[in-house]
């Protein structure tokens, strides 16, 4: 591939904004990339991407924070690395699979500073990884750290004397609490999800964030579970992702946990477990709970109020019949049944007492002998 083509690809790799780990992406260094073909429109399949992760001895991810374009002049060492190894370009703005989930030997590096420093750091770290894990055994990934680049572009647009054209790759955000992906999954709440986490900078030590704006939804379908991924935007302008996990067991789906990805926090990923009995329903049904849901970890919690969920729509665009978190025999119903039995028991005793009343079987008449009663003192 010529130098000009590589320049164009690297420019594209910085252009899109999707998440803190945003695309398009460049993957290089692994031998098995040499014979792979990637569609220019659809990118790569999730299964193939998981095989790539699993086939590497080490995965090193570079997040580009600067808006400077990595051209041959600014990134000569990185250009040399690309020219001397196998690589592929992924055009999509988002990839479902998390490399850390399929390869524990994953490192994330934020490229900061001037382009010359970023170029040196990128080439040096990748070279050192190859010395440790073997040439052709290390997978390098170049992505965009969207939060930093978005803020930089925002400031540049404010300072500019002319109004620039809007970035077509900016993710549109929606207000409202209906989260719907056509034919795939749907979730509804009556109010914004509330995320709380520990923060030592606050007096009370707790920071609460209402997730009122959401962006694109994604569904990651696996054989044993499905994940519904929703992008949210906070009031401060940062973005985070919630990944709801729905395992499948014996024809039922369950909601067991939610993973939070927020690169403004340390660590950037955390998993919150459902509190109480996990929501569940048959595959073609939804689940509803007016009492809400609470997910919790040691340092964070997520609250959903009056929620209805269906992860498997099966081509529908509305909720199917719902299983409710409140069963048919609730405590008030049992109390009413108990009181009813007490009333019926009292009525039965009263009826039995009335039936025990018997009139005398002998009566006085002028044709019979008078009745005599013996009274003893």
PyMOL commands that set and color helices and strands:
alter all, ss='L'
color gray80, all
select helices_A, chain A and resi 3-15+31-33+46-54+76-83+99-102+115-133+146-159+331-355
alter helices_A, ss='H'
color red, helices_A
select strands_A, chain A and resi 22-28+58-64+87-90+106-111+138-144+174-175+178-181+185-188+193-198+206-211+213-221+225-233+239-249+252-255+257-261+269-274+279-282+286-289+293-296+300-304+307-310+322-324
alter strands_A, ss='S'
color yellow, strands_A
deselect
rebuild
show_as cartoon
